């Protein structure tokens, strides 16, 4: 992910912390977001394995049906 370092500096100045601290916060948030996405992906694959339709899964998890289809396709290719 490419971010504007000037933005990081501005945030750091406003918050009274270093630019590195802001970068660490962003990095932590990105990691948390990726973990959450992985949990949703795993849940979607479980739901599909239980026989729920692509649209049901997408609706219940509030994601696009195309996203669920892509996850399923990639899991079949990787053997998961």
N, C-alpha and C positions, 0 to 999 in steps of 0.2 A: 504494500500500500504506500503510495506517495503522498506525503503531506507537505504543506507549506511551512517551512521552518520559521518564516517570519511570523506566522500565526502562532506557532509554539512559543516564540519569544514574547509576543504580545500577551498571550495567556499567562505565561510565567510572570511577567511584570505586573499584571492585574492581580494575580493570586499571591504575589510575594514569594514565589519559589523559583528554583532554577529551571532553565529550559530542559535539562536532563530529567528533572522530576516530572515535568509535563510529558515528556517522551515516555517515561516509565509508566505513567498512568495510562497513556494511550495504548502502550504495548500490553499492559494487563487487561484492559478492556477488550482489546482485539482477541486475546487468548480466551477470555470468558465468552465472548461472542461465538468463537469457533467451537468451544465445548458445547454451548447451547445448541448450535446448529447440528452438531454431531448427534446429540441426544434426540433431537427432532427427527433426524434422518433415520436413526436406528428404530425409533418408535414407528415411523412410517413403514419401514420394511417389515417390522413385526406385525403391524396391522394388515398389511397386504398378505403376509403369510397366513394370517388368521382368516383370510377370505374376504376382507373388506374391499370394496371397489376403490379404484383410484380416486374417484370424486368424493367418496365418503372420507377417505384418509385425508385428502386435501382440505376438505371442509372442516373436519374435526381438529386438524393441526394448524388451520389457517395459513396454508401455503398454496401456491399455485399448483394445479394438477400436472402441469408440464414439469415442474420441479420434482414431484413425486415420481413421475414416469422416468425422469433422468436418473434419479437415485436407484430405482429398480433396475434399469438397464445397466448402470455401472456396477451394481452389486452382482448381476448375472455374469458380466464380463470378468470381474475379479474373482468370482467364485464364492463370494460371501453369501 
